[in-house]
């Protein structure tokens, strides 16, 4: 069984609460800049993506558009995934990920789900300095996406 790579990206900085619906919050100009910086840092690592799944929330969709445009990888299209919202269930997503055929997957999602998913998958405790701040990207890999079955590779955070 070959190793699969998973990248978990938290959306960029979004306008504060005050909307009637949290799912309609948009990225701030700072959030757009953060996402572009993360995409450039990812590109510099020479990593390749096979599939991108994004929360249906507006700020995550905007993050996907900005990240993919900056990345410039031809033929890559983000697919909306209702499983990866702020209240996503990490075990359900791990099972779903195992059904995906892509070897290199990017999830664009939210807190607290982003941190919880990375923590669930990693076979060792995360560093106390690890944080899924806005536009943070964490990379893990493993033969199976299940509890404590993946290795933490690296993170990009501001």
Long-range contacts (C-beta under 8 A, 24 or more apart in sequence): 1-143, 1-144, 2-103, 2-143, 3-141, 3-142, 3-143, 4-102, 4-103, 4-104, 4-105, 4-141, 4-142, 4-143, 4-145, 5-47, 5-103, 5-104, 5-105, 5-139, 5-140, 5-141, 5-153, 6-97, 6-105, 6-107, 6-121, 6-139, 6-140, 6-141, 6-142, 6-145, 6-150, 7-42, 7-47, 7-49, 7-104, 7-105, 7-106, 7-107, 7-137, 7-138, 7-139, 8-106, 8-107, 8-109, 8-114, 8-117, 8-118, 8-132, 8-137, 8-138, 8-140, 9-38, 9-63, 9-67, 9-106, 9-107, 9-108, 9-109, 9-114, 9-135, 9-136, 9-137, 10-109, 10-110, 10-111, 10-114, 10-132, 10-133, 10-134, 10-135, 10-136, 10-137, 11-35, 11-55, 11-57, 11-59, 11-60, 11-62, 11-63, 11-108, 11-109, 11-110, 11-134, 11-135, 12-59, 12-62, 12-63, 12-66, 12-134, 12-135, 13-134, 13-135, 14-59, 14-134, 22-57, 22-86, 23-56, 23-57, 23-58, 23-85, 24-57, 24-58, 25-57, 25-58, 25-59, 26-58, 26-59, 26-62, 27-59, 27-62, 27-63, 27-66, 31-59, 31-62, 31-63, 31-134, 31-135, 32-62, 32-66, 34-134, 34-135, 34-158, 35-63, 35-66, 35-67, 35-70, 35-135, 36-66, 36-67, 36-70, 37-135, 37-158, 38-67, 38-135, 38-136, 38-137, 38-156, 38-158, 39-66, 39-67, 39-68, 39-70, 39-71, 40-70, 41-137, 41-156, 42-67, 42-71, 42-137, 42-156, 43-70, 43-71, 43-72, 45-154, 47-104, 47-139, 48-73, 48-104, 49-73, 49-76, 49-104, 49-105, 49-106, 50-102, 50-103, 50-104, 50-105, 51-79, 51-100, 51-102, 51-104, 51-105, 51-106, 52-76, 52-77, 52-78, 52-79, 52-105, 52-106, 52-108, 53-78, 53-79, 53-80, 53-81, 53-84, 53-105, 53-106, 53-107, 53-108, 54-78, 54-79, 54-80, 54-81, 54-84, 54-107, 54-108, 54-109, 55-80, 55-81, 55-82, 55-84, 55-85, 55-86, 55-88, 55-108, 55-109, 55-110, 56-80, 56-81, 56-82, 56-85, 57-85, 57-86, 57-110, 60-84, 60-108, 60-109, 60-110, 63-108, 63-135, 64-108, 67-106, 67-108, 78-108, 81-107, 84-108, 84-109, 84-110, 84-113, 85-109, 85-110, 85-113, 86-110, 86-111, 86-112, 86-113, 87-113, 88-113, 88-117, 90-116, 90-117, 90-120, 91-120, 91-147, 93-117, 94-120, 94-121, 94-145, 94-146, 94-147, 97-145, 98-144, 98-145, 98-146, 114-138, 118-152, 120-147, 120-148, 121-145, 121-146, 121-147, 121-148, 121-149, 121-150, 122-148, 122-150, 122-151, 122-152, 123-148, 123-149, 123-150, 123-151, 124-151, 124-152, 126-152, 130-155, 131-157, 132-157, 133-157, 133-158, 134-158
